[in-house]
Amino acid sequence: MDIGTQVLIARRKKKMTQKEVAEKVGIYPEAISQIETGKNYPRVNTIKKLAEVLETVFVIGGEE
């Protein structure tokens, strides 16, 4: 599962909007949308912040 899908699923489980997540991570809401749709790949520090905010662990480069 790609990082964007993982972010989307985690965000929905937390019942947070893209804007809420973006504010806590310190990025623009459009960036969350781009990550979730696969248009943009987040930097490592952004992935770490997303994991903290969404209280999850993301699997990167693993097999499904």
C-alpha positions as CSV (number, residue, x, y, z in Angstrom):
1,M,0.0,0.0,0.0
2,D,1.5,3.4,-1.0
3,I,2.1,6.1,1.5
4,G,-0.8,8.3,0.2
5,T,-3.3,5.5,0.8
6,Q,-1.9,4.9,4.3
7,V,-2.2,8.6,5.2
8,L,-5.8,8.7,3.9
9,I,-6.8,5.7,5.8
10,A,-5.1,6.9,9.0
11,R,-6.7,10.3,8.7
12,R,-10.1,8.9,8.2
13,K,-9.7,6.6,11.2
14,K,-8.9,9.7,13.3
15,K,-11.8,11.5,11.8
16,M,-9.7,14.5,10.9
17,T,-9.9,16.8,7.9
18,Q,-7.0,17.5,5.6
19,K,-6.9,21.0,7.0
20,E,-6.6,19.8,10.6
21,V,-3.8,17.4,9.8
22,A,-2.0,20.0,7.7
23,E,-2.1,22.5,10.6
24,K,-0.7,20.0,13.1
25,V,2.0,18.9,10.7
26,G,2.9,22.4,9.6
27,I,2.2,22.1,5.8
28,Y,-0.5,23.3,3.5
29,P,-3.8,21.4,3.2
30,E,-3.2,21.1,-0.5
31,A,0.0,19.1,0.3
32,I,-2.1,16.5,2.2
33,S,-4.4,16.2,-0.8
34,Q,-1.4,15.7,-3.1
35,I,0.1,13.1,-0.8
36,E,-3.1,11.2,-0.5
37,T,-3.7,11.2,-4.3
38,G,-0.1,10.2,-5.1
39,K,0.7,13.5,-6.8
40,N,3.4,14.3,-4.3
41,Y,5.7,12.2,-2.1
42,P,6.4,13.6,1.3
43,R,9.8,14.2,2.8
44,V,11.0,11.9,5.6
45,N,10.5,14.6,8.2
46,T,6.9,15.1,7.0
47,I,6.2,11.4,7.1
48,K,7.5,11.3,10.7
49,K,5.2,14.3,11.7
50,L,2.2,12.7,9.9
51,A,2.8,9.4,11.9
52,E,2.9,11.4,15.1
53,V,-0.2,13.4,14.4
54,L,-2.2,10.4,13.1
55,E,-0.8,8.1,15.8
56,T,0.3,5.4,13.4
57,V,3.3,3.8,11.7
58,F,3.7,3.9,7.9
59,V,5.1,1.0,5.9
60,I,7.4,2.4,3.2
61,G,8.8,0.1,0.5
62,G,7.4,-3.0,2.0
63,E,5.4,-5.7,0.2
64,E,1.7,-5.8,0.5
